[in-house]
């Protein structure tokens, strides 16, 4: 059965797209058929982060309208052939919400993929609602800073209100040296969001460099973030994986 998961955040700058791309590649590496949908209409970035923007001639609106088959609209990755990316349309239409739900329903009915990860736009606006209502469950991405965590509780409530049950938390861009100075930590993020911890991802320059060059971060050597993505993917498959130990730089 296909698992459809919205990856969301209450604010920008949390690295939500990096988490979507990294976990998607890790699932594909484990042999899962995975579709990544960019729902950030007008601000598309997922296809650029994975280096397929030059090949993304179609978007989820084209596939929903039947202009092209879903399997042909989604662009596969050369390094991860089990993974495909479906771009967002250039502008939000009144029917975009139903279009995205049409896509996820068709994926379930045809059993085309094992996982669908929807990269939602930041904030709680129309695009967020569209992405959340097309999913069965949710991953809330937050950073351990007071401004982000202040909105995480409301974001979690909104996700569940839209039907994204079984909400889990990924604390991203973790910097242990800052937590030792009295800033919020992972436990604070869990308490404020009310979501079950799926994993944390350490701050890693390799993620920024990889995205800038359109290269999946899982290919970066000795990347702590890449290992975190792999651990999260294994947990999504039901494995019991210990949480990585925090390391100070």
N, C-alpha and C positions, 0 to 999 in steps of 0.2 A: 504494500500500500504506500502511495506517495505521501511523504511528509512535506507540507507546505508551511514555511516559516517566514514571518516578516522580521527583518532586522531593523530596529528602530532606535531613535535617540531623541530626547527632548530638545537638544540643542545641537548646533553645528560644531565641528572641530573635535568630535569624540573619536574619529577614525572608524566610523560605522561602515563605510564602503570598503576599507581595508580589511575589516573583520569579515564582511560578506565574501570578498574575493579570496581571502586566505582560507577560511573554513570550507568554502566551496571547492577550492583546489585540493584541500586535504581529503575531503570526502571522495572526490574523483580519484585521488591517489590510492584510496582504499578500495577502489573498484565500484563505487556507487555512480549511477547515472545522475548527474546533477545539472539543473537549469538555474542560472542566475538571472533574475529579472531586475532591470534598473527601473524603478518607479519614480525617480527624481526627475519628473517631466520638466523640460526646459533647461535643466542644469546637469545633463547627463555626464557621468564621470566613470561609471563602472567599466564601460567598454574601453576607455582610455587607460584606466589603471591596469587592465589586463592586455593592452596592446592590440585590440581587435577593432578599434574605431574605424579604421580604413575599410573594413570588410562588413560593417554593420549597415547594410543598405536598407534594411527593413526594421520595423519596431513592433512592439506588442499590439499597437492599434492596427497595423497591417494584418497581423496574424489573426486578431479577433474578428476583423471584418471579413476574413476569408480571402483577402487579396493574395495571400501566399500561405502555404502550409507552415505550421508552427516549426516543424523540424528544419525547414528551409530558411525561416526567418532568423532562427537562433544561430549564432556564429560559434563553431567549436574552437577550442584552443589546441594548437599544435602540440604543446607539451603535456596537455591533459585532455586526451580525446574523449574522455567520459564526461567532460564539462562543456557546456554551451552557454553563451550570453545572449540575452534578448534585450535589445536597447529600448529606451524610453522614447516616446514621440516628442517632437520639438515643442509642442504646446499642449496644455491641458484642455480637453474638450469636455462638454457636459456629460458625454457618454463614457468617458475614460474609466470611471469607477466600475461600470458594468463590464467594460472590455477586459479589465484585468481579472475580474472574477470569471469571465468566460474562459480566459486562458488557463487559469488554475483548475477550473472544472474539467476542461478538455484533457489536461495532463492527467488528472486522476482517472478519468473514464478510459483513456487510451493507454494508461500505464506507461507513458513515454519515459518518465524519470522516477528515480527513487526519492530525490529531494528537489524541492523548489525553494530557493532562498530569494526573498524579495527585498531589495535594498530600498527602504523607504526614505523619503526626504526628511530632513531634520524639522523639528517643530511639530505642532499638533494641528496643522491646517488640512485643507482638502486632500492634498496628496498623501499625507499621513493616513487619513481616514480610508482613502482608496486602497492603499497598500495593506493596512491592517484587516480590512474586511475581506480581502482576497485570500487570507491565510487562516490556517487552523491553529497555529501556535506562534509564539513570539520570542524573540531574543532582544532584550533591552541592553544597549551598549551605553556605558557611562564611564566617565573618567572620575578619579577620586579627588575632585576639587569641589569646594562648597557650592559654587554657582551651578555646576552640572547636577550635583546630587540634590539640590533644592528642588529641581524640576523632575527628578526621576520618579518620585512617588506618583505625581500626577500623570506622567507618561505611562507608567505601569497601569494605572487605573483606566486610562483611555484605551490602551491596547486590549485589556480584558473586556471593556465595554463594547469594543468592536468585534469581539468573538475570538480574539487571539488568546486562547486558553493556554494552560501549561507554560506560563511565562518564566523564562530563565534569564539570568544576568551574566553579562560579560563585562568585567572591569578592564578597560583598555588603557594603554599608555601608562602603565604603572611604573612609578619611580620610587623605590624604597627609601632613597636618601631624603626625599621630601616628607614621606610619612613619619620619619623619625623626628621631624621638626614640628610635629603637632598638627599636620594637615590630615584630612580624613583618610581612613584606610579602607581595606576591602570589607572588613566587618561593618563599617559605617555604611558603605554602599549597599550591602545586603539588607541592613536594618531599614534604611530609608526607602529603598525600592520595594521591599517586601517580596522580592523574587528570589528563587533558588539560584545559587551560584553555579554557572556552567563552566566558568574558568576565568582566568585573568591573563592578560597579554602584556608583557613588559614593554616599556618604551624601547624602540629599536630603530636606529637610523636606516637599517636595511629596508624597512618597509617604505620609507619616504623615497629612498633612491630607486627602489624597484618600481614603484608607482610612476615616478617621473619618467622612467624609461619604458613603461608599458610591459614590464616583466613580472610575472607572478612572484610574490615574495617567498613562496615555498622553495623557489630555486636558489635563494640566497644562501651561501654556505655559512654554517655555524650561526644561524639566526635563531635567537631565543624566541622571537615572535612566531617564526615558522613552526617551532616545536610546540608552542602554545596552541596554534591553530590545529595542529595534528591531534593534540590531546582533546581539544573541544570536539573535533570530528568524531573521535572514538567514543566520547561520552554520548554524542547524539545517536550513535549506533548501539548504545546500551552497555558499553564496557565500563568497568570500574577503573578509572585512571586517577592516580594520586595527583594532587595539585602541585605544580612546580614550586620549588623553594624560591623565595625572594632573594635576590642577590644585589648587594650594594655595588655601585661602580667604584 
